[in-house]
Amino acid sequence: MSNLDESIGKLLLELQKDDPDTFKKLMRKAQEDNPELFEGDVDEGNRKIDEYNHEVDEYNKKVEEEK
């Protein structure tokens, strides 16, 4: 990550804390203008969540079988 990326990230975190409404508007606008920047992260995040949910379901099944 470059210094510029880190600086932008810090500014966004500060904005999120100090003015959440403006942060939401900014992120919504960024996503509308550049959806490709957000697709990979969302897809990857959703995949990880699905995997985790599957693991939880499997664990719950084992617990139920032991009863």
N, C-alpha and C positions, 0 to 999 in steps of 0.2 A: 504494500500500500504506500502510495506516495505521501509526501508531506501535505500536499494540497488535499488529497482525499481525507487524511486525518483531520486537517483543519476544518474542512466542510462537515465532516462527521461530528466534530465537537460543537460547531455552530448549530447544527441541526438538533443535537441533544439539548443544548442550552435553550434553543427556541421551543422545543417540545416542553421543557420544564416551565419556562417563563410565560409562554403564550400558546397553549395547546390548540386553541381555535385556529390561529394563523398557521401553526404547524400542519394541522389537518388539511387546511385549504391548500397550502404549498404542496404537500404530498399528493393530494388529489389531482392538482394541476400537473405535477410532474408525471404522475401515472397516466393521465390522459394524453399528454404530449409525447411520452416515451414508454408505452406499455411494455415494450420488449425488455426494458431494464428490470421490470418487476415480475415477469412471467416465470423465469427460472427459479427465483427464490420462493415464490408461492408454490410452484409445483413440487419443488424439493421439500419444502416444509410440510405440505400436505401429504407427501409420500411418507415422510418420517412419522407423522401423526397417525396415518393409517397403519403403518407397521407397528407402532406402539399399541394402538387400539387392538390390533390382532393379537399381540402378545398378552394383553390384559384379558381378552376374551378366552384365550387358551388357558391361562392361569385360572380364570373363574370356572371354566369347565372342569379342570382337574380338582378344584376345591369342591365343586358340587358332586363330583363322582366319589370323593372320599367320604361324603356324608352318609 
